Amino acid sequence: MAAVSTNIKIEQSLKEESQALFESLGLSMSTAVNMFLRQAVREQAIPFRVGKPVPNEETLEAIREIQRMKADPSLGKSYTDVDAMMKDLLA
């Protein structure tokens, strides 16, 4: 099948960083883009996760801590008054 040219607009720095990466992998920009397009067609989807960033380990641990505290309220301290909470936090 004959190849056709396609023009896309990307930031200069993204182009340079991408080219450096692909070259380090032994690929040209054209080959890398073709790989992406073939995989997208094969999967009938974007071939990588598109969405909100996954929380880092520190955030995940904070989430787990809150879940433990919800399951066992004696693990944390509760307040019925914002002023008391602020006084305790600032102490």
N, C-alpha and C positions, 0 to 999 in steps of 0.2 A: 504494500500500500504506500502511495506517495505521501511524503511528509509535507505539511503546510506550515507557514509561519504564522505565529500569533504574537501580538504585542500586549504586554501587561504593564501597568504602572505600579511600581513599588518604591519605597524610600531607598535612597542611595546606600545608606548604612546597612539596611536589611539585605540589599543585593550583595554588598561586599562581604558581609558576615556569612551569608548563605553560600556564596561561591567558595569562600575559604573552607567552610565545612564540607561541602560536596567534593571539593578537590582533595581534601584529606581522606575522603572515603573512596577516591578514585572515580568520581562521577563529575559530569558536566552539569551545569544548571539545566540544560535541555533534558538530559537523561533523568535527573531528579524530578523535574516537573512531569515528565512522561510516566515515571513510576507512580507518582501521586495520582495522576489522572486514571491510569490503568487500574490501580487499586480501588479508587472511588467507583469506577464503572463496575468492577468485579463485585464489590460489596454493596453497590447501590446505596452508598452512604459516604459521608466524610470519613476517611479511614483513620481517624484519631478522635479522642474524646474532645467534644466541644461543650464547654459549660463553665460553671464557676470553679475556681481553683479548689483543689482538695486541701482541707486544713492541714497545717504542719503538725508535727508530733506534739509540740507544746500545747497547741490549741486542742488537739484530740484528747490529751491528758486532762485539760481543764474541763472538757465536755464530760469525760468519764467521772471526774471528781464530782461534778454537779449531779450526775446520775446516781452516784453512790450516796450523796447527801440527801437526794430526794427519797431514796429507798430507806435510808436510816437517818432521820432528821437529827439524831443526837450527835452526828459527826460535825455539824456546823452550828453556828450561832444565828439566832433569828432576832429580829427587832420588830417592835410594833410602832416605833417612833423614829423618824428620820433623824431628828436632832440627837438622839441617843446613839444611833448608828454612826453619825458623823463624829461625835465626841469620841467614841471608841476607836474609830479609824484614825483620827488625828492624834490620838494619845501615843 
